[in-house]
Amino acid sequence: MGHAFRFLHSGDFDLQQPLTGLADIPAALRPFCVDAPFTAAQRVFDVAIREKVDFIVLSGNLLDIDQAGPRAVSFLLEQFERLNEEDIGVYWAGGVTDPPQQWPGAARMPKNVQLFPAYQVEEFSHFRVDKPIACVRGRSWQGPTVSIDPLAPDFDRMFTVAVSYGQYEVSPLLHKPVNYWALGGSPHRLTHGDSIRTVHYPGSPQGRKPQQAGPHGCSLVHVEADGKTRVQLVPTDAVRFQTEDVVLDPTGPVADQRRPFLDRIKSLRLESDDRPLLVNWELRVMGTPTLAEREKLSAEMLTWLRNEFGTSRVPLWSISVECASGVLSPAWLAEDTMLGEFLRAVEQACHQDDVPLDLSSFIPQRHQQSSLAGVAQIGMGIEKQTLLREAALLGAQLLGADERATAKILT
């Protein structure tokens, strides 16, 4: 039997990288956004100290020295020294932006920090007092074509952690004598394997854009005496991007239209633990509102959300409100009417992904050589699907769909 212990896994701080995808944010929220990468990174080290871990592994891309500048170097030295005072070891494998040879020679790191070279694998036994509890093997990033195989020892020994950076095929790693692969290079949190063999990317401690929605943090790894691991997310993000879906009836009273937002905002507040939120709202509306009606609804909701919640003590800032197309009832497609025949024809065209949408035959002869003819060549993909969806809604409206029973929402 080995020893039960805990360590922290983090990486991809990208201290030089600001938040993107934002516009018109209120003045009160700007300091949170500007400092978010540093705030989130500091919280990682706060977690290590608070949880009294034995050591921390950092899997690359903490900073780009040329872009981040002296502030980032000074920040990391200060955090490493904090860990040194608590007798917490640091094992750091550099990534693409932080190769070990670029670290300034004048910026000497505390004795608790081991920065792995890129040209070879180095191995350290981590001790608790005078007893070894883990073997930590690492190598900094050396390029996408360099094999990661040398990080694995030749045979099973004490609990082994392999630290590196890059995207690798997972299956072969799970058959190596490594208990925990601590990898970096993904902004998103990814876990493969089981409690005996684990491949893990902790993701960035701070989301940078709306596409990186949801909680971001570091990974607290619990190791049992039998070598089994449990990986726990500890949120560290200073601000959080969210993407939320809301369904509403645009014909209902204003209070009813706002209620789904209020319910979701209440839940978000509870889940976010008092951190500012940056939210993209995606509306699905019942019925067949026109494009102009949907744009008007989106603008009204965005103005209300920003005025109501954007300047509160803990801001919830709505980046956008996108109103998707209206929702067609399945019953309409089944009708033996002009409406049903029209919708079935549109649906068939939607399913023909490999057939371009060519409307040139509807262009009058006198305009065949004009720019209008080019507009009629729609092609394939999202553009085609969007056009057909809008055509279905407009056609359904013109053919009297709104006079029928309230549409059911398609899931």
Secondary structure as GFF3:
##gff-version 3
##sequence-region A 1 411
A	DSSP	beta_strand	5	10	.	.	.	ID=ss1
A	DSSP	three_ten_helix	27	29	.	.	.	ID=ss2
A	DSSP	alpha_helix	30	50	.	.	.	ID=ss3
A	DSSP	beta_strand	55	58	.	.	.	ID=ss4
A	DSSP	alpha_helix	65	68	.	.	.	ID=ss5
A	DSSP	alpha_helix	70	85	.	.	.	ID=ss6
A	DSSP	beta_strand	89	93	.	.	.	ID=ss7
A	DSSP	three_ten_helix	100	102	.	.	.	ID=ss8
A	DSSP	beta_strand	113	116	.	.	.	ID=ss9
A	DSSP	beta_strand	122	128	.	.	.	ID=ss10
A	DSSP	beta_strand	131	138	.	.	.	ID=ss11
A	DSSP	three_ten_helix	149	151	.	.	.	ID=ss12
A	DSSP	beta_strand	160	165	.	.	.	ID=ss13
A	DSSP	alpha_helix	170	173	.	.	.	ID=ss14
A	DSSP	beta_strand	180	184	.	.	.	ID=ss15
A	DSSP	beta_strand	190	193	.	.	.	ID=ss16
A	DSSP	beta_strand	198	201	.	.	.	ID=ss17
A	DSSP	beta_strand	217	223	.	.	.	ID=ss18
A	DSSP	beta_strand	229	235	.	.	.	ID=ss19
A	DSSP	beta_strand	240	248	.	.	.	ID=ss20
A	DSSP	alpha_helix	254	272	.	.	.	ID=ss21
A	DSSP	beta_strand	277	285	.	.	.	ID=ss22
A	DSSP	alpha_helix	291	309	.	.	.	ID=ss23
A	DSSP	beta_strand	316	323	.	.	.	ID=ss24
A	DSSP	alpha_helix	330	334	.	.	.	ID=ss25
A	DSSP	alpha_helix	338	351	.	.	.	ID=ss26
A	DSSP	beta_strand	357	358	.	.	.	ID=ss27
A	DSSP	three_ten_helix	360	362	.	.	.	ID=ss28
A	DSSP	three_ten_helix	365	367	.	.	.	ID=ss29
A	DSSP	alpha_helix	371	375	.	.	.	ID=ss30
A	DSSP	beta_strand	377	379	.	.	.	ID=ss31
A	DSSP	alpha_helix	382	398	.	.	.	ID=ss32
A	DSSP	three_ten_helix	401	403	.	.	.	ID=ss33
###
